Amino acid sequence: MYSNRLFRLTLMAFLLIAFQGLTKAEQKQKYLPKEVTVFVTLKVKNNASQEHIKNFTEKYAAFVDKTEPDSLGWSYHQSGEKVILIERYKDEDANIVTAKNIAPNGIRYQLLKNSPFTVEKVSVFGAFTKKLIDVNAMTAKKLNFKFPFQYNPLISGYSKNAR
């Protein structure tokens, strides 16, 4: 009788702890219905060494992480002869912060001058509006960008983050 009661108590305690753990895990996941993701296709400049590329990308990603709190991700990926930069933002306002930061007098403007890349194309995906398109067009004009921007609006789906 005593061991049966102890078993039940132990089982109940285990289930209670397990249930609380699941609840905490579920609370950590946050859906991001307004996320904007940007793919930037980059061409490596002829004189750029692998060391320069590695140092620049690490420094640049760390700078963005420190200065743009609503940037959810920033990663560089080798794709044959090209490099793909994937930028994730909480929403279009977070992406607009990036546009302002790379513009003249922005906090990243000088850092970009040391880039080992030239931009070939920018592809924007997600829950953006004309507001982001207009800000990007204005920034592109200020910086004399010649590469295309492609906009791909969200039809349906979800994104979630563990933060």
C-alpha atoms as one frame of an Amber mdcrd trajectory, in Angstrom:
protein
   0.000   0.000   0.000   2.770   2.419   0.974   4.789   1.773  -2.236   1.659
   2.218  -4.388   0.954   5.592  -2.772   4.613   6.626  -3.170   4.509   5.567
  -6.807   1.388   7.684  -7.452   2.895  10.717  -5.715   6.127  10.340  -7.681
   4.200   9.941 -10.942   2.049  13.005 -10.202   5.127  15.082  -9.326   6.873
  13.951 -12.515   3.848  14.802 -14.685   3.439  18.183 -13.017   7.110  19.051
 -13.623   6.952  17.768 -17.213   3.790  19.781 -17.890   5.384  22.949 -16.495
   8.417  22.361 -18.729   6.208  22.120 -21.799   4.391  25.270 -20.821   7.673
  27.180 -20.483   8.868  25.889 -23.867   5.607  26.961 -25.464   5.893  30.403
 -23.866   9.386  30.883 -25.350   8.056  30.439 -28.888   6.711  33.699 -30.197
   4.893  33.972 -33.490   6.041  36.825 -35.697   3.196  37.603 -38.112   4.901
  40.736 -39.460   8.398  39.294 -40.038  10.369  40.584 -43.015  13.209  38.507
 -44.464  15.753  39.890 -46.902  18.091  37.888 -49.165  20.987  39.941 -50.500
  22.954  38.360 -53.351  26.579  39.468 -53.078  29.491  39.161 -55.470  32.949
  38.893 -53.926  35.278  41.653 -55.109  38.289  40.331 -57.052  40.871  41.468
 -54.521  39.006  40.215 -51.426  40.836  37.532 -49.453  39.035  34.827 -47.495
  40.433  36.390 -44.323  38.997  39.808 -45.250  35.613  38.225 -45.995  35.570
  36.309 -42.699  36.666  39.326 -40.630  34.217  41.698 -42.322  31.198  39.383
 -42.034  31.867  38.591 -38.368  32.398  42.258 -37.473  29.383  43.428 -39.463
  27.010  40.792 -38.056  28.153  41.550 -34.490  27.639  45.290 -35.091  24.101
  44.743 -36.368  23.317  42.463 -33.427  24.441  45.159 -30.964  22.803  48.143
 -32.648  19.535  46.791 -34.068  17.564  44.970 -31.351  14.662  44.043 -33.667
  16.966  42.321 -36.143  16.266  38.622 -35.538  19.026  37.118 -37.636  21.964
  38.079 -39.817  23.941  35.368 -41.586  26.225  34.995 -44.590  26.166  31.842
 -46.733  28.485  30.635 -49.491  26.554  29.896 -52.683  28.984  28.887 -55.398
  30.859  32.014 -56.461  28.387  34.238 -54.620  27.575  34.958 -51.000  23.978
  35.217 -49.782  23.246  37.451 -46.816  20.025  36.533 -45.015  18.560  39.252
 -42.818  15.544  38.620 -40.559  13.509  41.414 -38.986  10.666  41.481 -36.458
   8.724  43.726 -38.837   9.172  46.298 -41.586  10.018  49.050 -39.086  13.040
  47.013 -37.987  14.098  46.719 -41.642  13.660  50.479 -42.033  16.180  50.969
 -39.199  18.702  49.081 -41.343  17.940  51.281 -44.358  18.545  54.383 -42.243
  21.748  52.928 -40.762  23.360  52.303 -44.169  22.400  55.729 -45.529  24.884
  58.627 -45.407  25.270  59.682 -41.753  23.936  56.277 -40.648  25.872  54.305
 -38.037  26.837  51.584 -40.544  27.674  53.801 -43.512  31.439  53.921 -42.842
  31.633  50.226 -42.005  30.158  49.380 -45.413  32.980  51.192 -47.205  35.285
  48.307 -46.245  32.947  45.652 -47.671  34.551  42.854 -49.717  31.300  42.575
 -51.707  29.259  44.279 -54.358  25.507  43.840 -54.184  23.860  42.181 -57.174
  20.256  41.919 -55.977  18.052  42.436 -52.922  14.994  40.194 -52.482  12.502
  41.152 -49.777   9.969  38.622 -48.441   7.208  38.840 -45.883   4.748  41.239
 -44.328   5.923  44.575 -45.705   3.938  47.502 -47.061   4.521  50.383 -49.451
   6.195  52.179 -46.551   9.220  49.831 -46.697   9.306  49.933 -50.505   9.378
  53.756 -50.419  12.108  53.921 -47.756  14.238  51.441 -49.705  13.741  53.433
 -52.924  14.760  56.649 -51.162  17.854  54.989 -49.635  18.792  53.443 -52.988
  18.578  56.863 -54.617  20.728  58.512 -51.899  23.373  55.804 -52.238  23.119
  55.538 -56.037  22.331  51.821 -55.935  22.094  50.273 -59.407  21.025  46.764
 -58.370  17.394  45.612 -58.397  15.082  45.199 -55.432  12.487  42.428 -55.716
   9.462  42.407 -53.419   7.676  39.155 -52.601   4.643  39.723 -50.332   3.471
  37.101 -47.881   0.494  35.048 -48.993   0.236  32.878 -45.884   2.397  30.986
 -43.439   4.040  31.568 -40.114   7.324  32.443 -38.510   8.229  32.021 -34.882
  11.208  32.830 -32.753  12.430  31.316 -29.509  12.988  34.697 -27.839
